[in-house]
Amino acid sequence: MQAVTVCGDKPEDAKNGAEKSGVDFHVIGDSELKIINAWGLRHEEAVPGKTTARPAAFFVTAEGKIAHSVQPDNYRKRMDAEAFRAGLRKAMGK
């Protein structure tokens, strides 16, 4: 199983932030919002004058199908631990 995160930072900033934080998964900087837009996660004017991404999690099966997703409508809402565990269970077929 692998985790990947996408953020609205420049690629080099995302890489540096991941290294400083010590995360052991892939962090993709998407400052042009191409991935964020493709997945429908753009949050226009989240903060006045600033567009950002809504937090979301997609749980993908070994076959590459989305088994579950958590996509809040507001960038301030985050997924809790139980929602994360439930998504993992669905992706693993449990």
Sequence and secondary structure as in RCSB ss.txt:
>XXXX:A:sequence
MQAVTVCGDKPEDAKNGAEKSGVDFHVIGDSELKIINAWGLRHEEAVPGKTTARPAAFFVTAEGKIAHSVQPDNY
RKRMDAEAFRAGLRKAMGK
>XXXX:A:secstr
   EEEESS HHHHHHHHHHHT  SEEEE TT HHHHHTT EEEEEETTEEEE   EEEE TTS EEEEE  SST
T    HHHHHHHHHHHTT 
